[in-house]
Amino acid sequence: MPVSAQAHVLLADSLQYLAPDADPQVLRLAASAVQCADPDAERLAVIDFSRSANQPRLWVFDLEHQQLLFEELVSHGRGSGDEKAEWFSNIPESYQSSLGLFRTLNSYYGANGYSMRLEGLETGVNDLAYQRAIVVHGADYVSEQFIADNGRLGRSFGCPAVRQEIARPLIDTIKDDHYLFAYYPDAEWLAESAYISCGQVATLANSIDARGGSLAQSLDLHYQAAR
């Protein structure tokens, strides 16, 4: 069922208030996607892969209590780029990160220590995440010290890895049937994602304004009209 314009606006506004350093456009799309998947979602993690890996680009929100729980560094896959991610894939052995909406699954102990499995919800975009072992885990190469020593954050085999110190509390916050949204301005994905384009709100948000405006301008116009 399409979610109302007002519900999208309220959630997007809440996320922007809680994470003022995040890109409002990314948070709007994340709000659209998670409300399409589950209007009653309680927790949401958002990754903005358009940012440098040397900047915090992972936010974890408690939607039920309207709180920002984490704002963190997060890695991308070594096949996706160096300091900045540019390429994304759903293909095994690509070592690239995947975009789109994921459902969080169980935690477990594996080769990378305490980790959390992900279920990709978007066919052809991230639905092989489980088979590819794309999981959230801690890594020594995700730290300010690693950036200082190497000039950039370390990279994974495609997993969104976080600092070792916060891996367990972060995973315990979002494991077991919550959501993670990974963004990059990929035109094909933005146009075709079933979750972003859920209902009239997101269909407009993902269209380019007929008068030649940008995606961001189209989003702004829509949300202003929906208030």
N, C-alpha and C positions, 0 to 999 in steps of 0.2 A: 504494500500500500504506500503511495506517495506520502511523504511527510509534509506537513504544512509549512508554508513559507515562514510563518511566525516562529515555529519551533526551530528551524534552521538558524534564523536570525538570533534568537535568544541564546542558543548554544554557541554560535560563532562569537557573539559579543562576550559571553562568559569566558571563552578560551582566550580571547584577545586581552581581556582585563587581567586574567591570571598570568599570562605570558606576554608582556608588552614588548619583549625583545624578539619575539617570533614574527614571521611575515604574516600579516593578517589574511592575505589571499590563501596561504597554505592552510591556516586554521579554518577558514571558511570551507575549503574543500574537504578537510578532515571531518568537520562537523556534518557536512552533507553525506559523506560516505558512511560514517558510523550510524547516523540516524536512519539511513536507508537500510542498513544491515540489522540494526537493533535499536529502536527508539528508547528502550529502557537500559541501554548500556551503562555500566557503572564506572568503568575505567577505560582510558584511552591513552595510548602512547603515539606521539607524532614525531616522525623523522623528516627533516628537510634536507634532502641530499643535494639541493642546489647550493648550499652553503659550503664553505671551506671545512675540511675535516678538522682544522685547527680551532674551530669555534664550536661552542655548544650548539647542537642541532637536534637534540632529542629532548622532548618534553613529555612528562607523564602526568596526566590529569585524573583526579578523582571527580568524576562528573556528578556523582550523587551528592557530595558535600562541597562541590565547587572549590577545589583546592588544587594548587600545583604541587606535585609531590617530588618531582625530579626535573632538573634542567642540566643536561649532561653532554659530554663528548660521546660520539659513537662512530665506529669504523664503517667503511664500505669495503667491498671486495677488491682484491688486487687487480682483477680484470676490469674494474669499473673506472679506474683512473688513479692518479697519484694523490696530490693534496685535494683536488676537486674531482668528484665523480662525474663521469660523462656518459658512460655506457651501462646499460642494464639488461638483464637476461633472465629467462626462466629455464635455461638449458643446463643440464648437468655438466659438471667439469668446466664451466665457463669462468668460474671464480668471480662472477659478477653479482652484484646485489640485485634484488628485485624490487619493483615498485608495487603500489597498490595497498589494498586492505587485507590484513591478516587477522585470523582469530588466534588467540593465545591458547596453548595446550598445557600439558603437564611439565613440571620440572623434573630433572633427573641429574645424576652424576655421570659425566662422560669424559672424553679425552681432554676437554677444556674445563673440567671441573663442573661446578654447579651451573646448569644450563636450563633453557626452556624451549620446548618445541613450538613451532609455528605452523598453522594451516593457512596456506594461501587461498583466498576466496575468489580470485579473479582468473577465469579460464584463459590460458595462453599467456598470462602476465606473471603470475606468481603461484599457480596451482601445483607446481612441482616442488614447492619449498620443502615439504616434509620429506619427499624422496631425496632431495638434494642435501638434507641435513642442515638447512638454513635455520639456525637457532640463535637465541640471545645467550651470550655467555660473557664472562669476564676475560680480560686479556692484559698482559703486562705492557703491550704496545699501545694501549689506550691510556695515556696520562699526559699531563703537562710536561713532565720531565722527558718523556720520549719525544715530544715536539721540540723541546729545547735542545736535545741532543742530536736530532735527526732532521729538523726543519719542517717536519710534518708528522701527523699521526700515523701509526702503523695501519696496515690493511689486513683484512681477513681473507678467507676463501669464499666470501659472499655473505657471511654472517654479520648482523649488527652487534658487534662486540662493544662492551662498556668497560669502565674502570673496574679493576678487581675489587676495590674496596666497597663498591656499591652494587656489585652484581647480585648478591643474594637478596638484599632488601628490595632492590628494583624488581627482580624476578618474582619475589613473593608478593609484591604489590599487584602485578598484572597477570600472573599465571592463571590458568583454568577459566577459560571462557570470557576473556576480555578482548580488547582490540588494539592493533598496531596499524598505523597508516604511514606509508613511506611515499614521499613526494619528490618529484623532479619535473620540470616543465617539458615533459615529453608530449608533443602535440598529438600523436596517435593514441596514446593511453588516455590523455585528457578527453579526447573526443569520443572514445569508445568504452570507457569504463562504465560498467553497469551500475556501480555504486555511486560514482560521482554524478552520473546522469539520471539518478533516481528521482522521478517526478519533474514537474515543470521548473522548479527552482534550479536544480542542478543542470538541467538541459540548457537553460539560459546562461548559467554561470560558465558553461563550457563552450559557448558559442562566441564567435568573434562578432563584435557589433557591426551591423550592416552598414553603418556610416564610416567604417574604417577604424573604429576604436579597438583598443587592446582587450585581451581577456580580463585583465585587472579592472579596466574601466567598465566592462560589461558586468562584472561582479559587483562593483560599487554601485552602479546604476540600479541593479536589481535589488540589492539589499536596502538601498535608500527608499526605493518604491515600496518595499515590503514592510517597512517600519510603521 
